[in-house]
């Protein structure tokens, strides 16, 4: 790949690029889906290509191609330069990247068992066993399970002299049951929503999930939800499990902390952010119990890697420190506008797309409580778990989430199961009402493989660590 | 672009290499480019070129799919073998449908040379026009201008050979002041049909009208939904239950409702891949002709769309709505139309005493799929209507609303329609005047 990268960089420079980088990427992925006792989909995919990013007269151009040849490297680099020149027809201040980077390195996801070497029959058998365990109850309409394994090998090179090779491996699996009856439809999934729990690492991640041992339980819960009472609408105390809290962090902290959103780059599509630059360092985002970090170095987490797609090393940085808004997710270019340096958040979806600022692992730091004690300490409220529905406005303030499970809390104990659990709020008010966060024993990493952003749309795989937490005076239910 | 002859040769070669009982080859060629702008400057300008080969094989009642974007001979052989191995490794599915037989396909025009030949400089000129209009009023423009040229070839061992090229152009802008924003969007096969000046003025006018937005209490309000918002609701309606798979699994609001009144009589929805006023395309990803399907007629549930697999399970014919295999979601409508009505938007406005004008919706997601309840926010042009006139901008509202209930409460349907991008394909929709639309909370801007 070195010759392709070198050719592309040379061609871009010869045509006038002041900076260029190239990523040559090869992805292999395997998808397995079973449904109602049958294999529903089974696919082995591969995709390879390269993308060239060029800076000319202070403007960006990007071009990519699936044909990995020296001649195509020249053509694509020339196209990136031509596009960059066109960009200068509507330009403002020239792009500044900050200090030059010169890194030569190799990184590989630690992986005990290469998932693509496990026989397919074993994977199908495991999923079918879980599927069977979900289909024993009358109202189960759909039982399904899935696995996804991804191996990405990528080479990054830049005109500043960086040359970085990485091999990133992901493994994920999950099961889901849909029950229909009494004019209702209810879904339960394990271990998380979004089809599966995805992690960086090998097949050992799948075996730890014990899918088949959880099928019967989620089927029973889905069926019980069909006749459960509706979650009442009121303002009350809310305790969220760690998986729902992970999505809360994702939507209400991760996205608004992306500096490209803040600077307006996503204004017409995903939106902007309430975390404007004048609030950096002074804005009270949440209560003093709320500390949120971006950490691309957590072992096994989905947003962990060696280097981002600008060649910046994976790192840990603080976004919210004891409730105070302290930092953004940044690229080299956006960091330079604040006089800072990138914290390694530029990532692209495959070879064909330009890197954007993306979440890495955005984690709510653990507190001191144990979940049992937290519930025992709550007189009246609702406990909600596992996401079902999500929506947030285009500045990331007004949100509404639905969960698969909701239980009333009465006098320190979990009470009735409630259907259609739902809560809403305004981001800083919600985090400001946090009065307890559970500790390390309840803290868990979750992998979200479906984070969409950008045009053309890119899907990022990101991680979130969280422990259950309690929030006061939250509006639950829908009036 | 590779052309039909070259793609057919590739497909024939892959079919000849396959040792499976039945084989399907799908080739997707795409050249696309996109210019994004924000703060009245271009900040992202990209192009990509890709070819994807998808091979689906059947071995008895087993199926396997493999894909690659490397088209050399060795790779063709590997991908067909890999699909075969995948198929052999799995248990039989007695309900698996065979690959479809060829059916006559009526070609429709979905290609424009001007779109194919549109270059970055031309996109930048259109962007400059919008930025100029915004800057003249002290506003900032953002948005995206994309063009693409694609080819799709489907071939199978039963004799299907379907090929069509297509192009698509889309221009979107959001123009912003410090406390308001305005949206405009257009999509077309021919880029020449997109008018940057008109879109820029539409968005600028909205942003200016919405300045100094006032809060409005949530609750049930009469609304006028612009086609942008209506198209979003239609897209979710299709996603939640207008495909045969959800229908067969009992997850669709259409299950058990065919022949029954499910919306008001003014609502008629169909899917038609041959209608030249949409984004027509002659066939689906199995190489079968896209047939017109009546989905809701005068409020009565009429049907859902099928691919070969779901049709096989009901002993029906596919309607030509297959997505690329392996497709766990099932068939989807991709050329949706909502029948226009008899009232102009001005007439609708005059008929509203107190209400809310909604330009577009943001981050819509299902809350209760079976009841078609979705939630989302208003965005980029939300106004208070008083005594038949747009009075002032209002701060954005969250809605939590059943789509079918909204269509039951539709007072009138607009005469003018607009072609807009859907989740997949296109949607042509008019504005709707709806009573009792449920806003459940408000935001701060």
Interface residues (C-beta under 8 A of the other chain):
Chain A: X31 X33 X35 X38 X39 X40 X41 X42 X43 X44 X45 X46 X47 X48 X49 X51 X59 X60 X61 X62 X63 X64 X65 X66 X67 X76 X79 X82 X83 X84 X86 X87 X89 X90 X91 X92 X119 X120 X121 X124 X128 X141 X142 X146 X178 X180 X183 X184 X185 X263 X264 X265 X266 X267 X268 X269 X271 X274 X352 X353 X354 X389 X390 X391 X392 X393 X394 X395 X397 X398 X400 X402 X420 X422 X424 X426 X455 X456 X475 X478 X479
Chain B: X32 X33 X34 X35 X36 X37 X38 X39 X40 X41 X42 X43 X44 X45 X46 X47 X48 X49 X50 X51 X52 X62 X63 X64 X65 X66 X67 X68 X69 X70 X82 X83 X86 X87 X89 X90 X91 X93 X95 X119 X120 X121 X123 X124 X125 X127 X128 X131 X140 X142 X143 X144 X146 X172 X173 X174 X176 X183 X249 X250 X251 X325 X326 X327 X328 X362 X363 X364 X365 X366 X367 X368 X369 X370 X375 X376 X377 X379 X396 X398 X400 X440 X441 X442 X443 X444 X445
